[in-house]
């Protein structure tokens, strides 16, 4: 789900294993393809080069990958399927929290193989056709999320709009966190950067659940008739007032 | 900036003029191309077919359009340039309001030729390569907006994240409004649908300016030391509290 930006070109490091998976031939093709992309560039590498390096027939390549672009993003289909399955069973819970958890599936896929993810990030920034491919994948994640939210907001006259705006915001936040991790070379745990970015969006729409991963203590249970009073200067911007409310609700 | 969705296929209406512009040959090519796309489909129409119908040479086509996809979106480059110029001179004002105005430039481009816009919308939903092209164009608008917001939020440690999330949200809202208008067949004024969607996002982040177009009375000027007190049950969800605040700030 990483986005690509027009920054300085980076040279991908040589080597690096393919992502973990079950089919050895598929893995061999991914590894051969990445070796060749790094050595000769994506555009100058042909499918014939890849199958020769992997020691398999040309038809084997197309059994696993519809195109040369697909070999660069071998796990998105599986991740999209996983996300749809997760959302199909998540009929409870704050909708935005569910969507944040869905977004974390993508981060987890990247984190499963940091070296491969960083190589791909660098490659994608250099090759226009891969950028295009990536945009379409990001769009599919966003649509999957928006579709879920639309269903959850079915009673809301602004439900479709709310769903689309929130899905776009969550995807943007996820990608911001993911890019931070990828730019750092994929060192350490990438999840906190994504959690932090997602928390920003959740805060925007006032999601109630405390993040279990953040280690923050959950808000104590409160009496139903308990009240919170906020006093703020009229000139204060609304976001600052919201910040105050959240602080007041969290302190207790 | 219209997005595409996987809805029922629609058949494009025959005819329809190209978008307004200055170069007659360019206009003739756009008109010929759309006639052929409608008659034979996008994929089955070649550049040779287009130049034959327009009565010009093949080189003339490529003088105006790098590819067959570009002839479908002839005005986005101009609109992107216009947006960049607008943002470059908009150094004052609530950043989110400026971005909403920037988004309205895109709606205005679509509204300049409703029939053409609706034809293109239908065509884009049917042709995968056009969807890909459109996604890349939408991404460029989003990047242009995020770039502007990042500069405006330069002092904010979360500035880049805020900029990217807000740009994504604004683009999603704009496209929601635009699609509402396109699906209606481009009848009437499309601007209110877009304004309404944009107002949803502005409200999310508590933009202060009242929309001049909405006809709502602007909030009266207030004393600096004026205060607002909000009393809410602790169990109230945050969005309801925010709604109360907005009402309190607006009522006076």
Contacts between the chains, C-beta under 8 A, distances in Angstrom:
chain1	res1	chain2	res2	distance
A	5	B	143	7.7
A	131	B	136	7.7
A	132	B	132	5.6
A	132	B	135	7.6
A	132	B	136	6.0
A	135	B	132	7.6
A	135	B	135	4.8
A	135	B	136	6.1
A	135	B	139	5.6
A	136	B	131	7.7
A	136	B	132	5.9
A	136	B	135	6.1
A	139	B	135	5.6
A	143	B	5	7.7
A	143	B	6	7.8
A	158	B	200	6.4
A	160	B	176	6.9
A	161	B	173	6.7
A	161	B	176	5.0
A	161	B	197	5.6
A	161	B	200	5.7
A	162	B	200	7.2
A	164	B	172	4.7
A	164	B	173	7.5
A	164	B	175	7.6
A	164	B	176	5.2
A	165	B	169	4.9
A	165	B	172	4.8
A	165	B	173	5.3
A	165	B	176	7.4
A	165	B	197	8.0
A	165	B	200	6.7
A	165	B	201	5.9
A	165	B	204	7.6
A	166	B	169	8.0
A	167	B	172	7.3
A	168	B	168	4.2
A	168	B	169	5.7
A	168	B	171	6.7
A	168	B	172	3.6
A	169	B	165	4.9
A	169	B	166	8.0
A	169	B	168	5.7
A	169	B	169	4.7
A	169	B	172	7.6
A	171	B	168	6.7
A	172	B	164	4.8
A	172	B	165	4.8
A	172	B	167	7.3
A	172	B	168	3.6
A	172	B	169	7.6
A	173	B	161	6.7
A	173	B	164	7.6
A	173	B	165	5.3
A	175	B	164	7.5
A	176	B	160	6.9
A	176	B	161	4.9
A	176	B	164	5.2
A	176	B	165	7.4
A	197	B	161	5.6
A	200	B	158	6.4
A	200	B	161	5.7
A	200	B	162	7.2
A	200	B	165	6.6
A	201	B	165	6.0
A	204	B	165	7.6
A	204	B	204	6.2
A	204	B	205	7.0
A	205	B	204	7.0
A	205	B	239	6.9
A	206	B	237	6.7
A	206	B	238	2.8
A	206	B	239	5.1
A	206	B	241	7.9
A	206	B	242	6.7
A	208	B	237	6.6
A	208	B	238	7.1
A	222	B	234	4.6
A	222	B	235	7.1
A	223	B	234	7.2
A	224	B	233	7.0
A	224	B	234	7.7
A	224	B	235	5.6
A	225	B	233	6.9
A	226	B	233	7.2
A	226	B	234	4.0
A	226	B	235	7.8
A	227	B	231	5.6
A	227	B	232	6.6
A	227	B	233	6.1
A	227	B	234	6.3
A	228	B	231	7.8
A	228	B	232	6.1
A	228	B	234	5.7
A	229	B	229	6.4
A	229	B	230	7.0
A	229	B	231	5.3
A	230	B	229	7.4
A	230	B	230	5.0
A	231	B	227	5.7
A	231	B	228	7.7
A	231	B	229	5.5
A	232	B	227	6.9
A	232	B	228	6.1
A	233	B	224	7.1
A	233	B	225	7.0
A	233	B	226	7.3
A	233	B	227	6.2
A	234	B	222	4.6
A	234	B	223	7.3
A	234	B	224	7.8
A	234	B	226	4.0
A	234	B	227	6.3
A	234	B	228	5.7
A	234	B	249	7.2
A	235	B	222	7.0
A	235	B	224	5.7
A	235	B	226	7.7
A	237	B	206	6.1
A	237	B	208	6.9
A	238	B	205	7.6
A	238	B	206	2.5
A	238	B	208	7.7
A	238	B	242	7.4
A	238	B	245	6.8
A	238	B	246	7.3
A	238	B	249	7.7
A	239	B	205	6.4
A	239	B	206	5.4
A	241	B	206	7.8
A	241	B	245	5.9
A	242	B	206	7.3
A	242	B	238	7.4
A	242	B	242	6.2
A	245	B	230	7.9
A	245	B	238	6.7
A	245	B	241	5.9
A	245	B	242	8.0
A	246	B	238	7.2
A	249	B	234	7.2
A	249	B	238	7.7
